[in-house]
Amino acid sequence: MLTGSSGFDVVAPVAPYMQREIRSGAYLVLDKKQLPNLANLDSALMSRVAINDPGITNAVVYTWGTFGIGYNEKKVAEALPNTLLIAGA
């Protein structure tokens, strides 16, 4: 992103790196006038964003929660015959 003209409109950094990336100028300042629904975001989650972006000038919550990955055991076993699959892992 720092090389310029990355073409990205939205990036989803992990919190531990966000503060350093903001200081480096990797992100534009949010135009809050164009984001009227910011007022509807969960204030508890936004307070966590503020830890790394005081004043919420460059970042907002994009997703929050747990992600799962579903897979077809038969297809995985065919593609990777020596792989041990553990159900529920």
C-alpha positions, 0 to 999 in steps of 0.5 A, a space after each residue: 500500500 505504501 508504494 502508491 496506486 495499490 488500487 485497494 478501496 478497503 483493507 482489513 489489517 489485524 489490530 496489532 499492526 494497525 497503529 504502525 500502519 496508520 503512523 506510516 501513512 498507509 491509510 487515508 483519513 476517513 471522511 466521516 461525512 460519507 459514512 453516516 452509519 458509523 453512529 450505528 456501529 457497536 460502541 464496545 467494538 469501536 472502543 477496541 478500534 480506538 486502542 490502535 486508532 485513537 479518535 477513529 480517524 482511519 479505521 472502523 470495525 469491518 467484521 467481528 466474530 468467529 469464522 468456520 471452514 467447511 470441507 468435503 472430507 472425501 475430496 480432501 482425502 482424494 487430493 491429499 491422500 496422506 493427510 490426517 483429518 480430525 473431525 471437530 478440530 
